[in-house]
Amino acid sequence: MLISDAWAQAAAPVSTGSSVAGTIIQLVLILLVFYLLLIRPQQKKMKQHEAELKAIKVGDEIVTGGGVYAKVRKIEGDDITAEVAKGVEVKMYRYMIREVLKPETANENKAEKKNKK
């Protein structure tokens, strides 16, 4: 015979104890990184946005969820009446406001609009 018989070598025994512990540690580390990089900053941003919405007062300039710029005219609980143009008022739900513009931001936006004309 030209080809000799190949004898299979016995495989090394596999220890499962350290493998399971290593997997659990890796899983915990991945979840910790996920929490620190994604979940925690998002929760912080949501709390800040909610605080801004609760602090809205008459005269503030806002941007609605649809991207409409408006000025707050009246607040009744969770309903806000905002003026989008002279003589045009819209009533909306407080939590549909995307952003409350700060005075300097509002002035910059107005200057940009005038420069585009």
C-alpha positions in Angstrom: 0.0 0.0 0.0 1.2 3.4 -0.9 -0.8 5.4 1.6 -0.3 4.5 5.3 -3.2 4.4 7.6 -3.8 7.7 9.4 -4.6 7.4 13.1 -6.7 10.1 14.6 -5.3 11.8 17.6 -7.4 12.1 20.7 -8.7 15.6 21.1 -7.7 17.6 24.1 -10.4 17.7 26.8 -12.5 20.9 26.7 -13.0 22.7 30.0 -16.4 24.5 30.0 -16.1 26.2 33.4 -13.8 29.0 32.3 -15.5 29.4 29.0 -18.9 30.1 30.5 -17.4 32.6 33.0 -15.5 34.3 30.2 -18.6 34.6 28.1 -20.6 36.1 31.0 -17.9 38.6 31.7 -17.8 39.6 28.0 -21.5 40.0 27.9 -21.6 42.1 31.0 -18.8 44.4 29.6 -20.7 44.8 26.3 -23.9 45.7 28.2 -22.0 48.2 30.4 -20.4 49.9 27.4 -23.8 50.0 25.6 -25.4 51.6 28.7 -22.6 54.2 29.1 -22.4 55.2 25.4 -26.0 55.0 24.3 -28.7 54.7 27.0 -27.4 57.1 29.6 -26.7 60.1 27.3 -30.2 59.6 25.7 -31.9 59.6 29.1 -30.0 62.8 30.1 -31.0 64.5 26.8 -34.7 63.5 27.4 -34.7 64.9 30.9 -33.2 68.2 29.7 -35.8 68.4 26.9 -38.6 67.8 29.3 -37.3 70.5 31.6 -37.2 73.0 28.7 -40.8 72.1 27.8 -42.0 72.6 31.3 -40.2 76.0 31.4 -41.9 77.4 28.3 -43.4 80.8 28.9 -45.4 83.4 26.9 -43.1 85.1 24.3 -40.7 82.2 23.8 -39.8 81.2 20.3 -40.2 77.5 19.5 -39.8 75.0 16.7 -42.6 72.5 16.4 -42.2 68.8 15.5 -43.1 69.7 11.9 -40.3 72.3 11.7 -42.6 75.4 12.0 -41.1 78.4 13.8 -43.6 80.1 16.1 -43.9 82.4 19.1 -45.8 81.3 22.2 -48.9 83.5 22.9 -50.9 81.5 25.5 -50.4 78.5 27.7 -53.3 76.5 29.1 -52.0 73.3 30.9 -50.4 71.1 28.2 -52.0 73.1 25.3 -50.0 76.0 23.8 -51.3 78.6 21.4 -48.5 79.9 19.2 -48.4 82.5 16.5 -46.8 81.3 13.3 -47.5 84.5 11.3 -49.2 87.8 12.0 -52.7 87.0 12.9 -52.3 83.2 12.4 -52.4 81.2 15.7 -52.2 77.5 16.1 -53.1 75.5 19.2 -50.7 72.5 19.9 -49.8 70.0 22.5 -46.8 71.0 24.6 -44.9 67.8 24.0 -45.0 68.2 20.2 -42.5 71.0 20.4 -39.1 70.0 19.2 -37.0 72.9 20.5 -37.3 76.1 22.5 -35.1 78.7 20.9 -32.8 80.7 23.1 -32.9 84.5 22.4 -29.5 84.5 20.7 -30.4 81.5 18.5 -33.7 83.1 17.5 -31.8 86.3 16.5 -29.3 84.3 14.5 -32.1 82.5 12.6 -33.8 85.8 11.8 -30.5 87.3 10.5 -29.9 84.2 8.3 -33.4 84.5 6.8 -32.9 88.2 6.0 -29.5 87.5 4.4 -31.1 84.8 2.2 -33.6 87.3 0.8 
